[in-house]
Amino acid sequence: MSHRKKTGITIVLSIFICLLGLLASIFGSFRYAMRDQAIESFTKEWELSQMQITKIADRMSMAQFFVVMVMTPEIDAEGAERLLDAQYTREFIADKIKTIRDDLLYETGEGKISFADITKLEEENREKVTADLRYSVTAEDMERYEITWDNLGLEDRFTLGIYRENHQALFAVVRIFLSNWFLVLTTLAVIGTGAGLWFLNGHSLGGHRIYGVALLIVGLADCVLAASHGLMADGVNRFINMRSNVMDLFFAPVGQMFSVLGAIFILLGAVSILLFVIEKKRSTGPRRR
């Protein structure tokens, strides 16, 4: 095989690994942010009661919006704030996020929040709810809340399966990229390409300079993404007109994983280029007589 053809194959493989590495970095970082520990930390620090979403309620905190929605004069914003920030509420949200995540990854069909879940939460924590609201929620209140829930169609909004049915191809692709198999195959592809280039060049590291540059590009891109995770959070907040620390908390572990992956790819790229330089010096060095 001619040198030009080998170089062409090396370039194509390096570009493929570069794109694959970027995809793996992006989805691997988001997958890292979806692990149980990250979700639990996220909900512990989430200032839910203070969150504002302008598209839902202009200049109203979630606690104030809660009071308006339930339309119960005995419940004030302070009580709603205590309820939304309570430990049992945070644990409930964490559990629901985990079930939605599992439904996204494995199609369990359980990724939803129904009013029955809200009823169960209230029943299991009735004394704490009463203490936080300083009001005892009655059966008539729960019936009225359920009617509001149904009228707003919140069941459909909080059911992942409905969105998946409407966008099957998109969810299938996302599930593949978020799977452990994709991350494993990406790792094997990076290793396999490096070994393949060694065989392609006749047991030589002659093609590893281009390959190393491709890995460096992925690593540097990861570092840029890690440094800009705050901008990502701000971008999402601006897009949905939200004031909250939610996106900052979510993108923090994403940025951390980008940093780790960036360091790994840069190290691999530097090693590949270094090995190329060493072999180049050996092959062009003075020959012994």
Residue pairs with C-beta under 8 A, 6 or more apart in sequence:
1 200
6 200
6 201
6 207
7 207
7 210
9 200
10 197
10 200
10 201
10 207
10 210
10 211
11 210
13 193
13 196
13 197
13 211
14 193
14 210
14 211
14 213
14 214
15 214
16 193
17 189
17 190
17 193
17 211
17 214
17 215
17 218
18 214
18 215
18 217
18 218
20 186
20 189
20 190
21 186
21 190
21 214
21 215
21 218
21 265
22 218
22 221
23 177
23 186
24 182
24 183
24 186
24 261
25 218
25 221
25 222
25 225
25 258
25 261
25 262
25 265
26 225
27 177
27 178
27 182
27 183
28 183
28 257
28 261
29 225
29 253
29 254
29 255
29 257
29 258
29 261
30 178
30 254
31 178
31 183
32 38
32 253
32 254
32 256
32 257
33 250
33 251
33 253
33 254
33 257
34 101
34 178
36 98
38 253
39 94
39 97
39 98
39 101
40 94
41 249
42 94
42 97
42 246
42 249
42 250
43 90
43 91
43 93
43 94
43 97
44 90
45 245
45 249
46 90
46 93
46 244
46 245
46 246
46 249
47 85
47 244
47 245
48 62
48 84
48 85
48 89
48 90
48 93
49 61
49 62
49 63
49 80
49 81
49 84
49 85
50 61
50 62
50 63
50 81
50 244
51 61
51 62
51 242
51 243
51 244
51 246
52 59
52 60
52 61
52 62
52 242
52 243
52 244
53 62
53 240
53 241
53 242
53 243
53 244
54 241
54 242
54 243
55 240
55 241
56 65
57 64
57 65
57 68
60 68
61 77
61 81
62 84
63 77
63 78
63 80
63 81
63 84
64 77
64 80
66 80
66 83
66 84
67 75
67 76
67 77
67 80
69 148
70 141
70 145
70 148
71 144
71 148
72 135
72 141
74 133
74 134
74 135
75 133
75 135
79 132
79 133
79 134
79 135
80 133
82 132
82 133
83 89
83 129
83 132
83 133
86 125
86 128
86 132
88 121
88 124
88 125
88 128
89 121
92 117
92 121
96 113
96 117
99 108
99 110
99 111
99 112
100 111
100 112
100 160
101 111
102 108
102 110
102 111
103 109
103 110
103 111
103 112
103 160
103 161
104 111
104 160
104 171
104 174
104 175
104 178
105 175
105 178
105 179
107 164
107 175
109 161
111 159
111 160
111 161
112 155
112 158
112 159
112 160
112 161
113 154
113 155
113 158
113 159
114 155
114 158
115 145
115 146
115 149
115 150
115 154
115 155
118 145
118 149
119 142
119 146
122 129
122 137
122 142
126 137
129 137
130 136
130 137
149 155
156 162
163 171
164 171
176 182
190 215
190 268
193 211
194 208
194 211
194 272
197 205
197 207
197 208
197 211
198 204
198 205
198 207
198 208
200 207
201 207
204 279
204 283
205 272
205 275
205 276
205 278
205 279
206 276
206 279
206 280
208 272
208 273
208 275
208 276
209 272
209 273
209 276
209 277
211 272
212 268
212 269
212 270
212 271
212 272
212 273
212 274
212 276
213 269
213 273
214 269
215 265
215 266
215 268
215 269
215 272
216 265
216 266
216 269
216 270
216 273
217 269
218 262
218 265
218 269
219 261
219 262
219 263
219 264
219 265
219 266
219 267
219 268
219 269
220 262
220 266
221 262
222 258
222 259
222 261
222 262
222 265
223 258
223 259
223 262
223 263
223 266
225 232
225 255
225 258
225 262
226 255
226 256
226 258
226 259
226 262
227 255
229 251
229 252
229 254
229 255
229 258
230 248
230 251
230 255
232 247
232 251
232 254
233 247
233 248
233 250
233 251
234 247
236 242
236 247
237 243
237 244
237 247
